[in-house]
Amino acid sequence: MRVAIGCDHGGLDVKNEAAEWCRQRGYEVLDLGTNSTDSVDYPDYARAVAEAVSEGRADRGILVCTNGVGMCMAANKVKGIRAALIRIADNAVRSRAHNDANVLCLAGQVDSSPELPALLAAWFDTPFEGGRHQRRVDRMMAIEEGGQSS
């Protein structure tokens, strides 16, 4: 698996922890920055990671900013992206199983914790269930295309 990962200055520590977890799992990590605590604009990194996933250069993405919200909002502007802001493992499972989330958004201010590996494992290990959920994902993605969602 190839994982694109990015952060702003508020997510550097969690990004680095998540990247190391991915490497230990044997995943190839495409680190798209930032790599310092100097102030940067999160939309630039959200777009870089989301485009890597959307264009097939990465299978999944991870984004981290101070609270995760901005990264999630920006990533979801990229066609084909289903980014989810996740704080607990149960939601990580559901975002994958029910929504086929392809970008995981985290909060740098709180997600650097002993629970981070379990949250990452829940998200990466959960397959998309398809079935009725595929119909719903298709309807959601139709909105992006300007088509009927009903």
GUDRENLO-736072 format. One record per residue: residue number from 1; z, x, y of N, C-alpha, C in turn. Coordinates in pm, whole numbers, plus 32768, in hexadecimal, padded with zeros to 4 digits. Example, Ala and Ser with C-alpha at 12.3 -4.5 7.8 and 13.67 -1.06 7.14 Angstrom:
// GUDRENLO-736072
+-----+------+------+------+------+------+------+------+------+------+
|  nr |  nc3 |  nc1 |  nc2 | cac3 | cac1 | cac2 |  cc3 |  cc1 |  cc2 |
+-----+------+------+------+------+------+------+------+------+------+
|   1 | 830C | 8527 | 7DC7 | 830C | 84CE | 7E3E | 830C | 8528 | 7EB6 |
|   2 | 82C4 | 8505 | 7F1F | 82CA | 8557 | 7F96 | 8313 | 850A | 8003 |
+-----+------+------+------+------+------+------+------+------+------+
This chain:
// GUDRENLO-736072
+-----+------+------+------+------+------+------+------+------+------+
|  nr |  nc3 |  nc1 |  nc2 | cac3 | cac1 | cac2 |  cc3 |  cc1 |  cc2 |
+-----+------+------+------+------+------+------+------+------+------+
|   1 | 8000 | 8055 | 7F8A | 8000 | 8000 | 8000 | 8000 | 8059 | 807B |
|   2 | 7FB3 | 802F | 80DF | 7FAF | 8076 | 815E | 7FF1 | 801E | 81C7 |
|   3 | 8051 | 8057 | 820F | 80A0 | 800C | 8271 | 808D | 804B | 82FB |
|   4 | 805E | 7FFB | 835A | 8057 | 8025 | 83E6 | 80DD | 8004 | 8425 |
|   5 | 8111 | 8061 | 8472 | 8195 | 804C | 84AD | 8194 | 807C | 853D |
|   6 | 81D8 | 802F | 8592 | 81DF | 8053 | 861F | 825A | 801A | 8660 |
|   7 | 8279 | 8051 | 86D4 | 82F0 | 8024 | 871E | 82E0 | 8047 | 87B1 |
|   8 | 833A | 8010 | 8800 | 8349 | 8040 | 8888 | 83C7 | 8096 | 888C |
|   9 | 83F0 | 80BE | 8902 | 8464 | 8115 | 8911 | 84E5 | 80D7 | 88DA |
|  10 | 84EE | 8054 | 88D8 | 8567 | 8012 | 88A7 | 856D | 8003 | 8810 |
|  11 | 8502 | 8029 | 87CC | 84FF | 8018 | 873B | 84EC | 8098 | 86EC |
|  12 | 84F5 | 8109 | 872F | 84D5 | 8189 | 86EF | 8528 | 81A5 | 8673 |
|  13 | 85AA | 8195 | 867A | 8600 | 81B6 | 8607 | 85DF | 815E | 858F |
|  14 | 85CF | 80DB | 85A6 | 85B2 | 8080 | 8537 | 8527 | 809C | 8500 |
|  15 | 84C6 | 80B9 | 8558 | 843F | 80DB | 852A | 8445 | 8153 | 84CD |
|  16 | 848E | 81BB | 84F6 | 8497 | 8233 | 84A4 | 84DC | 8218 | 841F |
|  17 | 8544 | 81C5 | 8420 | 8587 | 81A0 | 83A3 | 8529 | 8152 | 8347 |
|  18 | 84E0 | 80F4 | 8380 | 8483 | 80A3 | 8331 | 8412 | 80F9 | 82FA |
|  19 | 83DF | 8156 | 834A | 8374 | 81AF | 831C | 83A4 | 8204 | 82A7 |
|  20 | 841D | 8238 | 82B2 | 8453 | 828A | 8245 | 8467 | 8237 | 81C7 |
|  21 | 8497 | 81BC | 81D6 | 84A7 | 8162 | 8163 | 841F | 814D | 8120 |
|  22 | 83B8 | 8135 | 8170 | 8331 | 8121 | 8139 | 8301 | 819C | 80EF |
|  23 | 8314 | 8211 | 812A | 82E9 | 828D | 80E8 | 8332 | 82A1 | 8063 |
|  24 | 83B3 | 8283 | 8060 | 83FF | 828F | 7FE4 | 83CB | 8230 | 7F7A |
|  25 | 8392 | 81C1 | 7FA2 | 8356 | 8161 | 7F47 | 82CB | 818D | 7F19 |
|  26 | 8296 | 81F7 | 7F54 | 8211 | 8225 | 7F32 | 81A3 | 81E6 | 7F84 |
|  27 | 81C6 | 819F | 7FED | 8164 | 8162 | 8045 | 812E | 81CC | 80A5 |
|  28 | 80B0 | 81BF | 80C6 | 8075 | 8214 | 812D | 8098 | 81D6 | 81B4 |
|  29 | 80CC | 8226 | 820F | 80F7 | 81F4 | 8292 | 8098 | 8225 | 82FE |
|  30 | 8063 | 81C7 | 8349 | 8011 | 81E4 | 83BD | 8069 | 81CD | 8437 |
|  31 | 80A4 | 8238 | 846B | 8101 | 822F | 84DB | 80B2 | 822E | 855D |
|  32 | 80B3 | 81BC | 85A1 | 8067 | 81AB | 861C | 80BD | 81B9 | 869A |
|  33 | 8135 | 81F1 | 8689 | 818B | 820F | 86FC | 81E1 | 8198 | 8724 |
|  34 | 8229 | 81AE | 8787 | 8242 | 8222 | 87D8 | 82A0 | 827F | 878D |
|  35 | 82AA | 82F7 | 87BD | 8300 | 8359 | 877B | 8365 | 8396 | 87DA |
|  36 | 8389 | 834A | 8842 | 83F1 | 8378 | 889E | 8438 | 82FE | 88D7 |
|  37 | 84A3 | 831A | 891F | 84ED | 82AD | 8960 | 84C2 | 8299 | 89F0 |
|  38 | 8456 | 82DB | 8A1A | 841F | 82C4 | 8AA0 | 83E7 | 8235 | 8AA5 |
|  39 | 83FB | 81F2 | 8B14 | 83CF | 8168 | 8B23 | 8338 | 815B | 8B11 |
|  40 | 8311 | 80FB | 8ABD | 8284 | 80DB | 8AA4 | 8274 | 8044 | 8AA2 |
|  41 | 81F9 | 8015 | 8A9E | 81DC | 7F86 | 8A9C | 81C3 | 7F57 | 8A0D |
|  42 | 821B | 7F02 | 89DA | 8213 | 7ED5 | 894F | 818E | 7E95 | 8929 |
|  43 | 8147 | 7E4C | 8982 | 80CA | 7E0E | 8954 | 8063 | 7E74 | 8920 |
|  44 | 8066 | 7EED | 8957 | 8006 | 7F52 | 892A | 801C | 7F76 | 8897 |
|  45 | 8098 | 7F80 | 886D | 80B9 | 7FA5 | 87E4 | 80A8 | 7F2D | 8787 |
|  46 | 80C9 | 7EB8 | 87B8 | 80B4 | 7E3E | 8769 | 8020 | 7E2D | 8749 |
|  47 | 7FCE | 7E42 | 87AD | 7F3E | 7E33 | 8799 | 7F09 | 7E9C | 8737 |
|  48 | 7F36 | 7F17 | 8745 | 7F06 | 7F82 | 86EC | 7F26 | 7F64 | 865A |
|  49 | 7FA0 | 7F3A | 8640 | 7FC8 | 7F19 | 85B6 | 7F81 | 7E9D | 8585 |
|  50 | 7F7D | 7E35 | 85D7 | 7F3C | 7DB8 | 85AE | 7EA8 | 7DCE | 8592 |
|  51 | 7E65 | 7E1B | 85E5 | 7DD8 | 7E36 | 85CD | 7DC2 | 7E89 | 854E |
|  52 | 7E1C | 7EE5 | 8531 | 7E10 | 7F32 | 84B5 | 7E17 | 7ED5 | 843C |
|  53 | 7E6F | 7E72 | 8441 | 7E7B | 7E11 | 83D3 | 7E01 | 7DB4 | 83D3 |
|  54 | 7DDF | 7D7F | 8445 | 7D6F | 7D21 | 8450 | 7CEC | 7D5F | 8422 |
|  55 | 7CD8 | 7DDD | 8441 | 7C5B | 7E22 | 841F | 7C5C | 7E5F | 8392 |
|  56 | 7CCD | 7E52 | 834A | 7CD4 | 7E83 | 82C2 | 7CF4 | 7F17 | 82B4 |
|  57 | 7D1B | 7F58 | 8321 | 7D45 | 7FE4 | 8318 | 7DD2 | 7FF0 | 82E1 |
|  58 | 7E1A | 7F81 | 82E0 | 7EA0 | 7F7A | 82A6 | 7EAE | 7EF5 | 825E |
|  59 | 7EFF | 7EF4 | 81F5 | 7F18 | 7E79 | 81AB | 7F7E | 7E21 | 81F2 |
|  60 | 7FE1 | 7E61 | 822D | 804A | 7E19 | 8276 | 8075 | 7E6C | 82EC |
|  61 | 80C2 | 7E2D | 8345 | 80F3 | 7E73 | 83BA | 8186 | 7E58 | 83D3 |
|  62 | 81C4 | 7EB6 | 8419 | 824E | 7EA8 | 8446 | 8250 | 7ECB | 84DA |
|  63 | 8290 | 7E76 | 852A | 829F | 7E8D | 85B9 | 8332 | 7E7F | 85DF |
|  64 | 835E | 7ED5 | 863B | 83E9 | 7ED1 | 8668 | 83EF | 7EE2 | 86FF |
|  65 | 8431 | 7E86 | 8742 | 8455 | 7E98 | 87CE | 84E9 | 7E73 | 87DA |
|  66 | 851E | 7E74 | 8851 | 85AD | 7E5E | 8861 | 85DD | 7DE0 | 881B |
|  67 | 8599 | 7D6F | 8832 | 85C5 | 7CF3 | 87F0 | 855D | 7CBA | 8790 |
|  68 | 84E8 | 7CF7 | 8786 | 8482 | 7CCC | 8728 | 8428 | 7C5C | 875A |
|  69 | 8453 | 7C13 | 87BF | 840A | 7B9E | 87ED | 8384 | 7BC4 | 882C |
|  70 | 8385 | 7C22 | 8889 | 830B | 7C49 | 88CD | 82A2 | 7C7E | 886E |
|  71 | 82CC | 7CD2 | 8811 | 826E | 7D08 | 87AE | 8230 | 7C97 | 875C |
|  72 | 8282 | 7C39 | 8733 | 8252 | 7BCB | 86E1 | 81ED | 7B76 | 872E |
|  73 | 820E | 7B57 | 87A9 | 81B3 | 7B06 | 87FA | 812E | 7B4E | 8811 |
|  74 | 8133 | 7BCE | 8832 | 80B9 | 7C1A | 884C | 8065 | 7C29 | 87CD |
|  75 | 80A4 | 7C49 | 875E | 805A | 7C5C | 86E0 | 8012 | 7BDD | 86B8 |
|  76 | 804F | 7B6A | 86CD | 8012 | 7AEC | 86A5 | 7F9A | 7AC6 | 86FB |
|  77 | 7F7F | 7B10 | 8764 | 7F06 | 7AF9 | 87B5 | 7E8B | 7B34 | 8772 |
|  78 | 7E9E | 7B8D | 8710 | 7E2E | 7BCE | 86CD | 7DFE | 7B76 | 865A |
|  79 | 7D7E | 7B5F | 8655 | 7D42 | 7B09 | 85EF | 7D68 | 7B36 | 8562 |
|  80 | 7D95 | 7AD7 | 8512 | 7DB6 | 7AF3 | 8488 | 7E45 | 7B1E | 846F |
|  81 | 7E92 | 7B29 | 84D8 | 7F1C | 7B59 | 84C8 | 7F7D | 7AE4 | 84BE |
|  82 | 7FD8 | 7AF3 | 8462 | 8046 | 7A96 | 844F | 80C7 | 7AE9 | 8454 |
|  83 | 80F3 | 7B06 | 84CD | 816A | 7B57 | 84E2 | 81E5 | 7AFE | 84E1 |
|  84 | 8250 | 7B31 | 84A5 | 82CD | 7AE6 | 849C | 8341 | 7B3E | 84C7 |
|  85 | 8393 | 7B08 | 8520 | 840E | 7B4B | 8549 | 8479 | 7B28 | 84E2 |
|  86 | 84A8 | 7B8D | 849D | 8503 | 7B77 | 842C | 8588 | 7BBD | 8444 |
|  87 | 85F3 | 7B76 | 8429 | 8679 | 7BAD | 843A | 86CA | 7BAA | 83B9 |
|  88 | 86A5 | 7B52 | 835A | 86F0 | 7B49 | 82DC | 868E | 7B47 | 8267 |
|  89 | 86BC | 7B76 | 81F5 | 8665 | 7B84 | 8180 | 8629 | 7AFF | 8153 |
|  90 | 8675 | 7A92 | 815B | 863F | 7A11 | 8131 | 85C3 | 79EA | 8183 |
|  91 | 85C7 | 7A04 | 8204 | 8553 | 79E7 | 8257 | 84E0 | 7A47 | 823A |
|  92 | 8500 | 7AC2 | 8214 | 8497 | 7B21 | 81ED | 844C | 7AEC | 8174 |
|  93 | 8496 | 7ABA | 8113 | 8459 | 7A81 | 809B | 8400 | 7A0B | 80C0 |
|  94 | 8434 | 79B0 | 810D | 83E7 | 7938 | 8131 | 836C | 7958 | 8185 |
|  95 | 8378 | 79BB | 81DD | 8304 | 79DE | 8230 | 8291 | 7A12 | 81DC |
|  96 | 82B1 | 7A52 | 816E | 824A | 7A84 | 8114 | 821C | 7A17 | 80B4 |
|  97 | 827B | 79D6 | 8071 | 825B | 7975 | 8009 | 8213 | 78FB | 8040 |
|  98 | 823D | 78CC | 80B4 | 8207 | 784F | 80EA | 819D | 7863 | 8156 |
|  99 | 81A8 | 78D2 | 81A4 | 8150 | 78E3 | 8217 | 80F2 | 7959 | 820C |
| 100 | 80FE | 79A7 | 81A0 | 80AA | 7A1E | 818C | 80AE | 7A79 | 8206 |
| 101 | 8127 | 7A8C | 823E | 8137 | 7AE3 | 82B3 | 8102 | 7B6E | 8292 |
| 102 | 80B7 | 7BA7 | 82F1 | 8080 | 7C2C | 82D9 | 80B5 | 7C95 | 833B |
| 103 | 8107 | 7C6B | 839A | 814B | 7CC8 | 83F3 | 81DD | 7C9E | 83FF |
| 104 | 8235 | 7CFC | 83E6 | 82C5 | 7CE7 | 83EF | 82F4 | 7D1D | 8475 |
| 105 | 8339 | 7CC9 | 84C2 | 8370 | 7CF3 | 8542 | 8408 | 7CFA | 8537 |
| 106 | 843E | 7D66 | 856D | 84CD | 7D81 | 8566 | 8505 | 7D9B | 85F0 |
| 107 | 858A | 7D8E | 85FC | 85D0 | 7DA6 | 867A | 8616 | 7E2D | 8673 |
| 108 | 85EC | 7E89 | 86C7 | 8627 | 7F0E | 86C8 | 86B9 | 7F10 | 86EC |
| 109 | 86E6 | 7EB0 | 873C | 8771 | 7EB1 | 8768 | 87D3 | 7E8A | 86FB |
| 110 | 87A3 | 7E49 | 8691 | 8802 | 7E1A | 862C | 87D9 | 7E38 | 859C |
| 111 | 875C | 7E5A | 8582 | 8730 | 7E64 | 84F7 | 8743 | 7EED | 84B8 |
| 112 | 8777 | 7F4E | 8502 | 8798 | 7FCF | 84C7 | 8821 | 7FBF | 8486 |
| 113 | 8820 | 7F9C | 8407 | 889D | 7F7B | 83C3 | 888E | 7F8F | 832E |
| 114 | 88FB | 7F86 | 82E4 | 88F3 | 7F92 | 8253 | 889E | 7F24 | 8213 |
| 115 | 8887 | 7EB5 | 825B | 8838 | 7E47 | 8225 | 87A1 | 7E5E | 8232 |
| 116 | 8776 | 7EBE | 8281 | 86E7 | 7ED2 | 8298 | 8699 | 7EEA | 8216 |
| 117 | 86C7 | 7F40 | 81BB | 867A | 7F52 | 813F | 8669 | 7ED1 | 80EF |
| 118 | 86CF | 7E7E | 80E9 | 86C4 | 7E00 | 809F | 8663 | 7DA1 | 80E4 |
| 119 | 8663 | 7D9F | 8168 | 8607 | 7D4B | 81B2 | 8577 | 7D79 | 8199 |
| 120 | 8560 | 7DFA | 81A0 | 84DA | 7E30 | 8187 | 84AD | 7E13 | 80F8 |
| 121 | 8507 | 7E27 | 8099 | 84E4 | 7E0C | 800D | 84C1 | 7D79 | 7FF9 |
| 122 | 850E | 7D21 | 8035 | 84F2 | 7C92 | 8027 | 8467 | 7C72 | 805C |
| 123 | 8443 | 7CAC | 80CE | 83C2 | 7C8F | 810B | 834E | 7CCD | 80BD |
| 124 | 835C | 7D4A | 8096 | 82EE | 7D8C | 804F | 82E0 | 7D60 | 7FBE |
| 125 | 834C | 7D37 | 7F80 | 8347 | 7D14 | 7EF1 | 8321 | 7C83 | 7ED6 |
| 126 | 831E | 7C30 | 7F3C | 8301 | 7BA2 | 7F29 | 826C | 7B88 | 7F35 |
| 127 | 8230 | 7B52 | 7ECC | 81A2 | 7B2F | 7ED5 | 818F | 7AA7 | 7F18 |
| 128 | 8119 | 7A91 | 7F4B | 80F4 | 7A0F | 7F81 | 80E4 | 79AF | 7F0C |
| 129 | 811F | 7938 | 7F17 | 811B | 78D7 | 7EA9 | 8097 | 788C | 7E9F |
| 130 | 804B | 7885 | 7F0B | 7FCE | 7839 | 7F07 | 7FEA | 77A4 | 7EF6 |
| 131 | 7F94 | 775F | 7EAA | 7FA6 | 76CF | 7E92 | 7FAC | 7682 | 7F14 |
| 132 | 800F | 7629 | 7F1F | 801B | 75D6 | 7F97 | 802E | 762C | 8014 |
| 133 | 8067 | 76A2 | 8002 | 807B | 76FA | 8074 | 7FF7 | 7732 | 80A6 |
| 134 | 7F97 | 7748 | 804D | 7F14 | 7777 | 8079 | 7ED2 | 7710 | 80D4 |
| 135 | 7EDF | 7692 | 80B0 | 7EA6 | 7628 | 8104 | 7EE3 | 762E | 8190 |
| 136 | 7F63 | 7645 | 8196 | 7FA7 | 7649 | 8218 | 7F82 | 76C5 | 8267 |
| 137 | 7F75 | 7735 | 8225 | 7F49 | 77AF | 8269 | 7EBB | 779D | 829D |
| 138 | 7E66 | 7760 | 824C | 7DDD | 7745 | 8278 | 7DDB | 76EC | 82F4 |
| 139 | 7E30 | 7688 | 82F7 | 7E37 | 762F | 836B | 7E69 | 767A | 83E6 |
| 140 | 7ECA | 76D1 | 83D2 | 7EFE | 7721 | 8440 | 7E91 | 777D | 8476 |
| 141 | 7E47 | 77BE | 841E | 7DE0 | 781B | 8449 | 7D6A | 77D2 | 8489 |
| 142 | 7D55 | 7753 | 8465 | 7CEB | 7704 | 84A4 | 7D08 | 76EF | 8538 |
| 143 | 7D85 | 76EA | 855D | 7DA9 | 76DE | 85EA | 7D74 | 7757 | 8638 |
| 144 | 7D81 | 77CC | 85FA | 7D51 | 7847 | 8637 | 7CB9 | 7843 | 864E |
| 145 | 7C74 | 7800 | 85F6 | 7BE2 | 77F4 | 85FF | 7BB6 | 7782 | 865A |
| 146 | 7C18 | 7735 | 868B | 7BF7 | 76C3 | 86E0 | 7BCB | 764A | 8691 |
| 147 | 7BDE | 7650 | 860E | 7BB4 | 75E0 | 85B8 | 7C23 | 757C | 85A4 |
| 148 | 7C05 | 751A | 8554 | 7C67 | 74B2 | 8536 | 7CD8 | 74EC | 84E2 |
| 149 | 7D4F | 74C6 | 8502 | 7DC4 | 74F1 | 84B4 | 7DF8 | 747E | 845F |
| 150 | 7DB5 | 740D | 8462 | 7DE5 | 739A | 8416 | 7D9A | 738A | 8395 |
+-----+------+------+------+------+------+------+------+------+------+
